[in-house]
Amino acid sequence: MIEATEQEKELMRHALGIRHAKSKIYRNHFQAGEWHKDFANWLVMVDKGFANKHNKFSLDFFVVTKLGAKQLGRRLPKL
């Protein structure tokens, strides 16, 4: 199994709203266009299966997948 880097884990935690070990997941999105410093990192995570990319209203959004949440030792709730 492919392991997420610490940077990837941090980005996924941010997208899920996880601030500390006992935080509940209350969101699942990260908006980042080509201008954003983490855009390339998110595209790599999409390639690894840790995230999906969606385009809404001409904006790029990334969401963490079940596989990505598993890298954090979490399960995705139904939001």
N, CA, C and O atoms as a CHARMM CRD file, in Angstrom:
* protein
*
  316
    1    1 MET  N      0.83100  -1.17900   0.00000 PROA 1      0.00000
    2    1 MET  CA     0.00000   0.00000   0.00000 PROA 1      0.00000
    3    1 MET  C      0.87900   1.24700   0.00000 PROA 1      0.00000
    4    1 MET  O      1.90500   1.29300   0.67800 PROA 1      0.00000
    5    2 ILE  N      0.47300   2.24100  -0.75400 PROA 2      0.00000
    6    2 ILE  CA     1.19400   3.51500  -0.81400 PROA 2      0.00000
    7    2 ILE  C      0.95600   4.26700   0.48500 PROA 2      0.00000
    8    2 ILE  O     -0.17500   4.33300   0.96600 PROA 2      0.00000
    9    3 GLU  N      1.99800   4.82600   1.04800 PROA 3      0.00000
   10    3 GLU  CA     1.88900   5.61000   2.27700 PROA 3      0.00000
   11    3 GLU  C      1.87300   7.10200   1.94200 PROA 3      0.00000
   12    3 GLU  O      2.61400   7.56000   1.07200 PROA 3      0.00000
   13    4 ALA  N      1.04300   7.83200   2.62400 PROA 4      0.00000
   14    4 ALA  CA     0.98900   9.28400   2.45400 PROA 4      0.00000
   15    4 ALA  C      2.17800   9.91900   3.16600 PROA 4      0.00000
   16    4 ALA  O      2.60900   9.44900   4.21800 PROA 4      0.00000
   17    5 THR  N      2.69900  10.98800   2.58100 PROA 5      0.00000
   18    5 THR  CA     3.77600  11.73700   3.22900 PROA 5      0.00000
   19    5 THR  C      3.16100  12.57000   4.36200 PROA 5      0.00000
   20    5 THR  O      1.94300  12.73600   4.42700 PROA 5      0.00000
   21    6 GLU  N      4.00000  13.08000   5.23600 PROA 6      0.00000
   22    6 GLU  CA     3.50800  13.92500   6.32600 PROA 6      0.00000
   23    6 GLU  C      2.81900  15.17500   5.77900 PROA 6      0.00000
   24    6 GLU  O      1.81000  15.62000   6.32600 PROA 6      0.00000
   25    7 GLN  N      3.36000  15.73500   4.70900 PROA 7      0.00000
   26    7 GLN  CA     2.73500  16.91900   4.09400 PROA 7      0.00000
   27    7 GLN  C      1.34300  16.57900   3.55800 PROA 7      0.00000
   28    7 GLN  O      0.40100  17.35300   3.73000 PROA 7      0.00000
   29    8 GLU  N      1.21800  15.42600   2.91100 PROA 8      0.00000
   30    8 GLU  CA    -0.08000  14.99600   2.39100 PROA 8      0.00000
   31    8 GLU  C     -1.07100  14.77600   3.53700 PROA 8      0.00000
   32    8 GLU  O     -2.23800  15.15600   3.44000 PROA 8      0.00000
   33    9 LYS  N     -0.60000  14.16500   4.61200 PROA 9      0.00000
   34    9 LYS  CA    -1.47300  13.94700   5.77300 PROA 9      0.00000
   35    9 LYS  C     -1.94300  15.27000   6.35800 PROA 9      0.00000
   36    9 LYS  O     -3.10600  15.40900   6.73800 PROA 9      0.00000
   37   10 GLU  N     -1.04500  16.23300   6.43100 PROA 10     0.00000
   38   10 GLU  CA    -1.41400  17.54600   6.96700 PROA 10     0.00000
   39   10 GLU  C     -2.47500  18.21300   6.08900 PROA 10     0.00000
   40   10 GLU  O     -3.42500  18.80200   6.60500 PROA 10     0.00000
   41   11 LEU  N     -2.31900  18.12400   4.77500 PROA 11     0.00000
   42   11 LEU  CA    -3.31300  18.70100   3.86200 PROA 11     0.00000
   43   11 LEU  C     -4.66300  18.00200   4.00100 PROA 11     0.00000
   44   11 LEU  O     -5.70800  18.65200   3.97400 PROA 11     0.00000
   45   12 MET  N     -4.64200  16.68900   4.14800 PROA 12     0.00000
   46   12 MET  CA    -5.90000  15.95800   4.31400 PROA 12     0.00000
   47   12 MET  C     -6.55400  16.29500   5.65000 PROA 12     0.00000
   48   12 MET  O     -7.77400  16.44700   5.71800 PROA 12     0.00000
   49   13 ARG  N     -5.75500  16.41500   6.71900 PROA 13     0.00000
   50   13 ARG  CA    -6.31200  16.81100   8.01700 PROA 13     0.00000
   51   13 ARG  C     -6.97300  18.18600   7.91500 PROA 13     0.00000
   52   13 ARG  O     -8.05100  18.41000   8.46600 PROA 13     0.00000
   53   14 HSD  N     -6.31800  19.09400   7.20700 PROA 14     0.00000
   54   14 HSD  CA    -6.87600  20.43600   7.02500 PROA 14     0.00000
   55   14 HSD  C     -8.21100  20.36600   6.27000 PROA 14     0.00000
   56   14 HSD  O     -9.18700  21.00100   6.66900 PROA 14     0.00000
   57   15 ALA  N     -8.24700  19.59700   5.18900 PROA 15     0.00000
   58   15 ALA  CA    -9.47200  19.47100   4.39600 PROA 15     0.00000
   59   15 ALA  C    -10.61600  18.88500   5.22200 PROA 15     0.00000
   60   15 ALA  O    -11.78000  19.22400   5.00800 PROA 15     0.00000
   61   16 LEU  N    -10.27900  18.00700   6.16400 PROA 16     0.00000
   62   16 LEU  CA   -11.29200  17.35100   6.99100 PROA 16     0.00000
   63   16 LEU  C    -11.60900  18.11100   8.27400 PROA 16     0.00000
   64   16 LEU  O    -12.50400  17.71800   9.02100 PROA 16     0.00000
   65   17 GLY  N    -10.88300  19.19300   8.53300 PROA 17     0.00000
   66   17 GLY  CA   -11.12400  19.99200   9.72600 PROA 17     0.00000
   67   17 GLY  C    -10.60100  19.36400  11.00000 PROA 17     0.00000
   68   17 GLY  O    -11.07900  19.68000  12.09000 PROA 17     0.00000
   69   18 ILE  N     -9.62300  18.47500  10.87800 PROA 18     0.00000
   70   18 ILE  CA    -9.05200  17.79900  12.04100 PROA 18     0.00000
   71   18 ILE  C     -7.93700  18.66800  12.61000 PROA 18     0.00000
   72   18 ILE  O     -6.93400  18.91800  11.94100 PROA 18     0.00000
   73   19 ARG  N     -8.11700  19.12700  13.85000 PROA 19     0.00000
   74   19 ARG  CA    -7.09800  19.97000  14.47900 PROA 19     0.00000
   75   19 ARG  C     -6.23700  19.20600  15.46800 PROA 19     0.00000
   76   19 ARG  O     -5.07200  19.54600  15.67400 PROA 19     0.00000
   77   20 HSD  N     -6.80600  18.17400  16.08200 PROA 20     0.00000
   78   20 HSD  CA    -6.03900  17.34600  17.01500 PROA 20     0.00000
   79   20 HSD  C     -6.58900  15.92500  16.95900 PROA 20     0.00000
   80   20 HSD  O     -7.58200  15.66500  16.28000 PROA 20     0.00000
   81   21 ALA  N     -5.95100  15.01900  17.66600 PROA 21     0.00000
   82   21 ALA  CA    -6.25400  13.59000  17.55100 PROA 21     0.00000
   83   21 ALA  C     -7.72300  13.24500  17.78800 PROA 21     0.00000
   84   21 ALA  O     -8.24200  12.31700  17.16800 PROA 21     0.00000
   85   22 LYS  N     -8.39700  13.97300  18.66900 PROA 22     0.00000
   86   22 LYS  CA    -9.78400  13.64100  18.99800 PROA 22     0.00000
   87   22 LYS  C    -10.80500  14.50400  18.25700 PROA 22     0.00000
   88   22 LYS  O    -12.00300  14.41800  18.53000 PROA 22     0.00000
   89   23 SER  N    -10.34300  15.32500  17.33000 PROA 23     0.00000
   90   23 SER  CA   -11.25900  16.17700  16.55400 PROA 23     0.00000
   91   23 SER  C    -12.19200  15.33200  15.70900 PROA 23     0.00000
   92   23 SER  O    -11.79400  14.30600  15.15600 PROA 23     0.00000
   93   24 LYS  N    -13.43100  15.77200  15.61600 PROA 24     0.00000
   94   24 LYS  CA   -14.39000  15.13300  14.72500 PROA 24     0.00000
   95   24 LYS  C    -14.25300  15.74500  13.34200 PROA 24     0.00000
   96   24 LYS  O    -13.96300  16.93300  13.19800 PROA 24     0.00000
   97   25 ILE  N    -14.46300  14.92400  12.33800 PROA 25     0.00000
   98   25 ILE  CA   -14.45500  15.40700  10.95600 PROA 25     0.00000
   99   25 ILE  C    -15.77100  16.14100  10.71900 PROA 25     0.00000
  100   25 ILE  O    -16.84600  15.56900  10.89400 PROA 25     0.00000
  101   26 TYR  N    -15.68400  17.40500  10.32300 PROA 26     0.00000
  102   26 TYR  CA   -16.90600  18.17200  10.09800 PROA 26     0.00000
  103   26 TYR  C    -16.99600  18.76100   8.69200 PROA 26     0.00000
  104   26 TYR  O    -17.97200  19.43300   8.36000 PROA 26     0.00000
  105   27 ARG  N    -15.99200  18.51200   7.87900 PROA 27     0.00000
  106   27 ARG  CA   -16.04100  18.97200   6.48900 PROA 27     0.00000
  107   27 ARG  C    -15.16800  18.03100   5.66300 PROA 27     0.00000
  108   27 ARG  O    -14.45900  17.18800   6.21100 PROA 27     0.00000
  109   28 ASN  N    -15.22700  18.18200   4.35900 PROA 28     0.00000
  110   28 ASN  CA   -14.34900  17.42500   3.47400 PROA 28     0.00000
  111   28 ASN  C    -14.21000  18.18700   2.16800 PROA 28     0.00000
  112   28 ASN  O    -14.82300  17.83800   1.16000 PROA 28     0.00000
  113   29 HSD  N    -13.40800  19.21500   2.20100 PROA 29     0.00000
  114   29 HSD  CA   -13.13700  19.96200   0.97400 PROA 29     0.00000
  115   29 HSD  C    -11.91400  20.85900   1.16400 PROA 29     0.00000
  116   29 HSD  O    -11.59000  21.28400   2.27300 PROA 29     0.00000
  117   30 PHE  N    -11.25900  21.12400   0.05700 PROA 30     0.00000
  118   30 PHE  CA   -10.11300  22.03100   0.01700 PROA 30     0.00000
  119   30 PHE  C    -10.15300  22.69100  -1.35000 PROA 30     0.00000
  120   30 PHE  O    -10.04700  22.01100  -2.37100 PROA 30     0.00000
  121   31 GLN  N    -10.30400  23.99900  -1.38000 PROA 31     0.00000
  122   31 GLN  CA   -10.37300  24.71700  -2.64500 PROA 31     0.00000
  123   31 GLN  C     -8.96700  25.21000  -2.99100 PROA 31     0.00000
  124   31 GLN  O     -8.34700  25.94000  -2.21800 PROA 31     0.00000
  125   32 ALA  N     -8.47600  24.80500  -4.15400 PROA 32     0.00000
  126   32 ALA  CA    -7.12300  25.19900  -4.57000 PROA 32     0.00000
  127   32 ALA  C     -7.05500  25.21700  -6.09100 PROA 32     0.00000
  128   32 ALA  O     -7.19800  24.18300  -6.74300 PROA 32     0.00000
  129   33 GLY  N     -6.83600  26.38800  -6.63900 PROA 33     0.00000
  130   33 GLY  CA    -6.64800  26.51000  -8.07900 PROA 33     0.00000
  131   33 GLY  C     -5.17600  26.36900  -8.43200 PROA 33     0.00000
  132   33 GLY  O     -4.33500  26.16600  -7.55700 PROA 33     0.00000
  133   34 GLU  N     -4.87600  26.47500  -9.69900 PROA 34     0.00000
  134   34 GLU  CA    -3.48600  26.33800 -10.16400 PROA 34     0.00000
  135   34 GLU  C     -2.56500  27.35400  -9.50200 PROA 34     0.00000
  136   34 GLU  O     -1.35500  27.13600  -9.43200 PROA 34     0.00000
  137   35 TRP  N     -3.11300  28.44500  -9.02200 PROA 35     0.00000
  138   35 TRP  CA    -2.35800  29.51100  -8.36200 PROA 35     0.00000
  139   35 TRP  C     -1.93600  29.14100  -6.94500 PROA 35     0.00000
  140   35 TRP  O     -1.02600  29.75900  -6.39100 PROA 35     0.00000
  141   36 HSD  N     -2.58700  28.13600  -6.34900 PROA 36     0.00000
  142   36 HSD  CA    -2.34900  27.79100  -4.95200 PROA 36     0.00000
  143   36 HSD  C     -1.06600  26.98100  -4.79400 PROA 36     0.00000
  144   36 HSD  O     -0.76200  26.12300  -5.62200 PROA 36     0.00000
  145   37 LYS  N     -0.31900  27.25400  -3.73600 PROA 37     0.00000
  146   37 LYS  CA     0.97100  26.57400  -3.51400 PROA 37     0.00000
  147   37 LYS  C      0.81900  25.07200  -3.32100 PROA 37     0.00000
  148   37 LYS  O      1.77700  24.33300  -3.55100 PROA 37     0.00000
  149   38 ASP  N     -0.35300  24.59400  -2.90600 PROA 38     0.00000
  150   38 ASP  CA    -0.55000  23.16400  -2.67000 PROA 38     0.00000
  151   38 ASP  C     -1.29200  22.45000  -3.79600 PROA 38     0.00000
  152   38 ASP  O     -1.60400  21.26500  -3.67500 PROA 38     0.00000
  153   39 PHE  N     -1.57600  23.15100  -4.88000 PROA 39     0.00000
  154   39 PHE  CA    -2.33400  22.55300  -5.98800 PROA 39     0.00000
  155   39 PHE  C     -1.64200  21.29200  -6.52300 PROA 39     0.00000
  156   39 PHE  O     -2.29200  20.26200  -6.70200 PROA 39     0.00000
  157   40 ALA  N     -0.35100  21.36400  -6.77400 PROA 40     0.00000
  158   40 ALA  CA     0.38500  20.20600  -7.30700 PROA 40     0.00000
  159   40 ALA  C      0.35900  19.04000  -6.32200 PROA 40     0.00000
  160   40 ALA  O      0.26100  17.88200  -6.72800 PROA 40     0.00000
  161   41 ASN  N      0.44800  19.34600  -5.02900 PROA 41     0.00000
  162   41 ASN  CA     0.39200  18.28000  -4.01500 PROA 41     0.00000
  163   41 ASN  C     -0.95500  17.56300  -4.05800 PROA 41     0.00000
  164   41 ASN  O     -1.01700  16.34000  -3.93600 PROA 41     0.00000
  165   42 TRP  N     -2.03500  18.33200  -4.23200 PROA 42     0.00000
  166   42 TRP  CA    -3.35700  17.71300  -4.31400 PROA 42     0.00000
  167   42 TRP  C     -3.48400  16.84000  -5.56300 PROA 42     0.00000
  168   42 TRP  O     -4.10000  15.77500  -5.51500 PROA 42     0.00000
  169   43 LEU  N     -2.91000  17.28300  -6.66900 PROA 43     0.00000
  170   43 LEU  CA    -2.96700  16.45600  -7.88600 PROA 43     0.00000
  171   43 LEU  C     -2.23700  15.13300  -7.68800 PROA 43     0.00000
  172   43 LEU  O     -2.67700  14.10000  -8.19200 PROA 43     0.00000
  173   44 VAL  N     -1.12800  15.15700  -6.96000 PROA 44     0.00000
  174   44 VAL  CA    -0.39800  13.91800  -6.64000 PROA 44     0.00000
  175   44 VAL  C     -1.27600  13.01800  -5.77100 PROA 44     0.00000
  176   44 VAL  O     -1.31400  11.80400  -5.97100 PROA 44     0.00000
  177   45 MET  N     -1.98000  13.61500  -4.80600 PROA 45     0.00000
  178   45 MET  CA    -2.85500  12.81800  -3.93500 PROA 45     0.00000
  179   45 MET  C     -4.02200  12.21700  -4.71900 PROA 45     0.00000
  180   45 MET  O     -4.48400  11.12000  -4.40500 PROA 45     0.00000
  181   46 VAL  N     -4.49600  12.93100  -5.73400 PROA 46     0.00000
  182   46 VAL  CA    -5.52200  12.36900  -6.61600 PROA 46     0.00000
  183   46 VAL  C     -4.96100  11.15400  -7.33600 PROA 46     0.00000
  184   46 VAL  O     -5.62700  10.12200  -7.41400 PROA 46     0.00000
  185   47 ASP  N     -3.75300  11.25900  -7.86300 PROA 47     0.00000
  186   47 ASP  CA    -3.10600  10.13400  -8.55200 PROA 47     0.00000
  187   47 ASP  C     -2.92100   8.92900  -7.63300 PROA 47     0.00000
  188   47 ASP  O     -3.01900   7.78600  -8.07900 PROA 47     0.00000
  189   48 LYS  N     -2.65500   9.18200  -6.35600 PROA 48     0.00000
  190   48 LYS  CA    -2.45200   8.10500  -5.38000 PROA 48     0.00000
  191   48 LYS  C     -3.77900   7.51900  -4.88700 PROA 48     0.00000
  192   48 LYS  O     -3.79300   6.46900  -4.24400 PROA 48     0.00000
  193   49 GLY  N     -4.88500   8.19100  -5.18600 PROA 49     0.00000
  194   49 GLY  CA    -6.18700   7.71500  -4.73300 PROA 49     0.00000
  195   49 GLY  C     -6.60700   8.25200  -3.37700 PROA 49     0.00000
  196   49 GLY  O     -7.61200   7.80700  -2.82400 PROA 49     0.00000
  197   50 PHE  N     -5.85600   9.20100  -2.82800 PROA 50     0.00000
  198   50 PHE  CA    -6.16200   9.77700  -1.51900 PROA 50     0.00000
  199   50 PHE  C     -7.19900  10.89500  -1.60500 PROA 50     0.00000
  200   50 PHE  O     -7.77200  11.27900  -0.58500 PROA 50     0.00000
  201   51 ALA  N     -7.44800  11.42100  -2.79700 PROA 51     0.00000
  202   51 ALA  CA    -8.37600  12.53600  -2.97300 PROA 51     0.00000
  203   51 ALA  C     -9.01100  12.46600  -4.35900 PROA 51     0.00000
  204   51 ALA  O     -8.50900  11.80000  -5.26400 PROA 51     0.00000
  205   52 ASN  N    -10.11800  13.16700  -4.49400 PROA 52     0.00000
  206   52 ASN  CA   -10.77300  13.35500  -5.78300 PROA 52     0.00000
  207   52 ASN  C    -10.83900  14.84800  -6.06100 PROA 52     0.00000
  208   52 ASN  O    -10.92100  15.66200  -5.14100 PROA 52     0.00000
  209   53 LYS  N    -10.80400  15.19500  -7.33700 PROA 53     0.00000
  210   53 LYS  CA   -10.86800  16.60000  -7.75100 PROA 53     0.00000
  211   53 LYS  C    -12.20700  16.84900  -8.42700 PROA 53     0.00000
  212   53 LYS  O    -12.64300  16.08200  -9.28500 PROA 53     0.00000
  213   54 HSD  N    -12.85000  17.94400  -8.02000 PROA 54     0.00000
  214   54 HSD  CA   -14.12100  18.35300  -8.59900 PROA 54     0.00000
  215   54 HSD  C    -14.01500  19.80800  -9.02100 PROA 54     0.00000
  216   54 HSD  O    -13.26100  20.58500  -8.43600 PROA 54     0.00000
  217   55 ASN  N    -14.77100  20.16300 -10.03200 PROA 55     0.00000
  218   55 ASN  CA   -14.81800  21.54900 -10.46700 PROA 55     0.00000
  219   55 ASN  C    -16.24900  22.02400 -10.31800 PROA 55     0.00000
  220   55 ASN  O    -17.17600  21.45200 -10.89100 PROA 55     0.00000
  221   56 LYS  N    -16.41200  23.08300  -9.53600 PROA 56     0.00000
  222   56 LYS  CA   -17.74200  23.63200  -9.29300 PROA 56     0.00000
  223   56 LYS  C    -17.65000  25.14300  -9.41000 PROA 56     0.00000
  224   56 LYS  O    -16.81500  25.77300  -8.76200 PROA 56     0.00000
  225   57 PHE  N    -18.49300  25.71000 -10.22200 PROA 57     0.00000
  226   57 PHE  CA   -18.51900  27.16400 -10.42900 PROA 57     0.00000
  227   57 PHE  C    -17.14900  27.67600 -10.88100 PROA 57     0.00000
  228   57 PHE  O    -16.71600  28.74900 -10.46000 PROA 57     0.00000
  229   58 SER  N    -16.47400  26.91600 -11.72900 PROA 58     0.00000
  230   58 SER  CA   -15.14300  27.23700 -12.26400 PROA 58     0.00000
  231   58 SER  C    -14.05600  27.26300 -11.19000 PROA 58     0.00000
  232   58 SER  O    -13.00700  27.87800 -11.38000 PROA 58     0.00000
  233   59 LEU  N    -14.30500  26.59900 -10.07200 PROA 59     0.00000
  234   59 LEU  CA   -13.30700  26.48200  -9.00700 PROA 59     0.00000
  235   59 LEU  C    -12.95800  25.01400  -8.80800 PROA 59     0.00000
  236   59 LEU  O    -13.82000  24.14400  -8.92100 PROA 59     0.00000
  237   60 ASP  N    -11.69700  24.74500  -8.51400 PROA 60     0.00000
  238   60 ASP  CA   -11.25800  23.37800  -8.25000 PROA 60     0.00000
  239   60 ASP  C    -11.36700  23.07400  -6.76000 PROA 60     0.00000
  240   60 ASP  O    -10.85700  23.81800  -5.92200 PROA 60     0.00000
  241   61 PHE  N    -12.04200  21.96500  -6.44200 PROA 61     0.00000
  242   61 PHE  CA   -12.17500  21.49700  -5.07800 PROA 61     0.00000
  243   61 PHE  C    -11.62300  20.08300  -4.98900 PROA 61     0.00000
  244   61 PHE  O    -11.79800  19.27100  -5.89700 PROA 61     0.00000
  245   62 PHE  N    -10.96700  19.81200  -3.90100 PROA 62     0.00000
  246   62 PHE  CA   -10.45000  18.47600  -3.64000 PROA 62     0.00000
  247   62 PHE  C    -11.15600  17.92700  -2.41700 PROA 62     0.00000
  248   62 PHE  O    -11.37500  18.64900  -1.44400 PROA 62     0.00000
  249   63 VAL  N    -11.51500  16.64600  -2.46100 PROA 63     0.00000
  250   63 VAL  CA   -12.12300  15.97300  -1.32000 PROA 63     0.00000
  251   63 VAL  C    -11.31400  14.72500  -1.00700 PROA 63     0.00000
  252   63 VAL  O    -10.80600  14.05700  -1.90900 PROA 63     0.00000
  253   64 VAL  N    -11.20200  14.42100   0.26000 PROA 64     0.00000
  254   64 VAL  CA   -10.44800  13.25700   0.72000 PROA 64     0.00000
  255   64 VAL  C    -11.30300  12.01000   0.49700 PROA 64     0.00000
  256   64 VAL  O    -12.49800  12.01400   0.79500 PROA 64     0.00000
  257   65 THR  N    -10.69900  10.95400  -0.02200 PROA 65     0.00000
  258   65 THR  CA   -11.38900   9.68500  -0.24700 PROA 65     0.00000
  259   65 THR  C    -11.29800   8.80300   0.99700 PROA 65     0.00000
  260   65 THR  O    -10.61100   9.14000   1.96100 PROA 65     0.00000
  261   66 LYS  N    -11.99700   7.67700   0.96100 PROA 66     0.00000
  262   66 LYS  CA   -11.90300   6.70700   2.05800 PROA 66     0.00000
  263   66 LYS  C    -10.46400   6.24400   2.24600 PROA 66     0.00000
  264   66 LYS  O     -9.99700   6.08200   3.37300 PROA 66     0.00000
  265   67 LEU  N     -9.75800   6.03200   1.12500 PROA 67     0.00000
  266   67 LEU  CA    -8.35700   5.61000   1.20000 PROA 67     0.00000
  267   67 LEU  C     -7.49600   6.68300   1.86000 PROA 67     0.00000
  268   67 LEU  O     -6.59900   6.36800   2.64200 PROA 67     0.00000
  269   68 GLY  N     -7.76800   7.95300   1.54500 PROA 68     0.00000
  270   68 GLY  CA    -7.03200   9.04400   2.16700 PROA 68     0.00000
  271   68 GLY  C     -7.29200   9.10400   3.65600 PROA 68     0.00000
  272   68 GLY  O     -6.36000   9.26600   4.44300 PROA 68     0.00000
  273   69 ALA  N     -8.56100   8.97500   4.05700 PROA 69     0.00000
  274   69 ALA  CA    -8.90500   8.99300   5.48400 PROA 69     0.00000
  275   69 ALA  C     -8.24100   7.83100   6.21000 PROA 69     0.00000
  276   69 ALA  O     -7.82500   7.96700   7.36100 PROA 69     0.00000
  277   70 LYS  N     -8.14400   6.69700   5.53900 PROA 70     0.00000
  278   70 LYS  CA    -7.48600   5.52900   6.13800 PROA 70     0.00000
  279   70 LYS  C     -6.01900   5.82900   6.44800 PROA 70     0.00000
  280   70 LYS  O     -5.47800   5.31400   7.42700 PROA 70     0.00000
  281   71 GLN  N     -5.37500   6.65000   5.63100 PROA 71     0.00000
  282   71 GLN  CA    -3.98300   7.04600   5.86900 PROA 71     0.00000
  283   71 GLN  C     -3.85400   7.81300   7.19100 PROA 71     0.00000
  284   71 GLN  O     -2.78700   7.83900   7.80400 PROA 71     0.00000
  285   72 LEU  N     -4.95500   8.43300   7.61600 PROA 72     0.00000
  286   72 LEU  CA    -4.97300   9.19700   8.85500 PROA 72     0.00000
  287   72 LEU  C     -5.51300   8.37900  10.02700 PROA 72     0.00000
  288   72 LEU  O     -5.62300   8.87500  11.14800 PROA 72     0.00000
  289   73 GLY  N     -5.84800   7.11900   9.74800 PROA 73     0.00000
  290   73 GLY  CA    -6.42900   6.27600  10.78200 PROA 73     0.00000
  291   73 GLY  C     -7.85900   6.67000  11.11500 PROA 73     0.00000
  292   73 GLY  O     -8.31700   6.48000  12.24100 PROA 73     0.00000
  293   74 ARG  N     -8.56200   7.22000  10.13000 PROA 74     0.00000
  294   74 ARG  CA    -9.93100   7.71000  10.31800 PROA 74     0.00000
  295   74 ARG  C    -10.87900   7.05100   9.32100 PROA 74     0.00000
  296   74 ARG  O    -10.46000   6.45900   8.32600 PROA 74     0.00000
  297   75 ARG  N    -12.16400   7.17400   9.62100 PROA 75     0.00000
  298   75 ARG  CA   -13.21400   6.77300   8.70200 PROA 75     0.00000
  299   75 ARG  C    -14.02100   8.02600   8.38100 PROA 75     0.00000
  300   75 ARG  O    -14.26300   8.86200   9.25100 PROA 75     0.00000
  301   76 LEU  N    -14.43000   8.14400   7.13300 PROA 76     0.00000
  302   76 LEU  CA   -15.21900   9.30900   6.73100 PROA 76     0.00000
  303   76 LEU  C    -16.65400   9.16900   7.20400 PROA 76     0.00000
  304   76 LEU  O    -17.29300   8.14700   6.95700 PROA 76     0.00000
  305   77 PRO  N    -17.16600  10.19000   7.88300 PROA 77     0.00000
  306   77 PRO  CA   -18.58200  10.16800   8.25500 PROA 77     0.00000
  307   77 PRO  C    -19.41800  10.61000   7.06500 PROA 77     0.00000
  308   77 PRO  O    -18.89800  11.16400   6.09600 PROA 77     0.00000
  309   78 LYS  N    -20.69700  10.36200   7.14800 PROA 78     0.00000
  310   78 LYS  CA   -21.59600  10.89200   6.11600 PROA 78     0.00000
  311   78 LYS  C    -21.88100  12.33600   6.49100 PROA 78     0.00000
  312   78 LYS  O    -22.47800  12.61000   7.53200 PROA 78     0.00000
  313   79 LEU  N    -21.45900  13.24300   5.65200 PROA 79     0.00000
  314   79 LEU  CA   -21.65900  14.67800   5.92800 PROA 79     0.00000
  315   79 LEU  C    -22.86500  15.20000   5.20100 PROA 79     0.00000
  316   79 LEU  O    -23.18900  16.38300   5.31300 PROA 79     0.00000
